[in-house]
Amino acid sequence: MRTPFRRPPTRTIKDTVAGIPVTYDIPDLAPTPKLPFNLDSMLRRTLFAFAILMTAGAIIWGTVAIGSMLTLLAPAWAAYLVAGVFDAGWAACLIAEWILRHDHKRAELPRNAGIAMLAVSVAAIILHGHRDNALLVGIVGALVSVAAKGVWAIGMHTIRIQLDPKYEAYLRTLQQQAGTEQALALGERDRLLTQDRTVKLRLALEARRGEQSTVDQITDHVPDRPEPTPVHAADQPVDRIEPTPEPAVVHAAQTEPDRLVQPLTIDDQVNELLRRLKLGERITKPRAAEILGLPESTAYRRLTAATAALNQYR
């Protein structure tokens, strides 16, 4: 029976009409074959469903038992929060063991770690029962965690495939190659992000330094106060002629051939630096300021933009 929200299957027909090939779809009325009932798959799902339920019950019982014992030295919320770590630890090792089920050597570490954490949890539950003069209850409660762990071990044994050493090494090599490519990609991303943050930090520092240099330039352009005219003493002759200082020879500033004479736009300044960088000239921040006739902070921003544009061409 077809549901109203499910589109009926179609079948593509290729035909020729008046010598022209056409392609169209028509409803496919052929019955869709159904997969046969798979008892093994259903039983495997049932097994792991029981394992998950038993694990949840073991974690709850272990948290209650160990938490009530830890309330002697800690608040209730902290005691029960820490108590859940005991059983949650070996349950987390089951997840790692599932992921590494095709790698026998690497799966040994989470398997042994899970057994060790289970032993600690069992000892803590038994100790709780002994403290409350109910040792038998403590032993039975500890067996809940052991039973859950045992069901998981049986379930993992049913799905674990023991590969030949050759194919196991081949699978491990493929996983290492994929992990290496991912690690290199993540490292390259971190390097680019760090480089971007470094450029932004330098631009911010140069902008702040440029503002400070502007304040210094304004302070330097404040005209000095004229020196007071010297007063002649009474015994000094007034008609004494002071020697006139010779005028200083003013040399004309030599015009540098590589300095921009006319003020250009920002794009023109960046293009000029980009042209020089393409020619192989090594331009530093003072050199950029000398070429553009700008403060070093502004010239450095133009040089950074030109360098970024040059890297795009490479």
QUIZI-V932832 format. One record per run of one state. SS is the DSSP state (helix for helix, strand for strand, loop for the rest). FROM is the first residue (numbers start at 0). TO is the last residue. Records with the same first field share a line. If there is no record, write none. Layout:
SS: FROM-TO + FROM-TO
This chain:
loop: 0-8 + 17-18 + 27-37 + 70-74 + 99-102 + 131-133 + 159-163 + 220-264 + 278-283 + 292-294 + 313-313
strand: 9-16 + 19-26
helix: 38-69 + 75-98 + 103-130 + 134-158 + 164-219 + 265-277 + 284-291 + 295-312
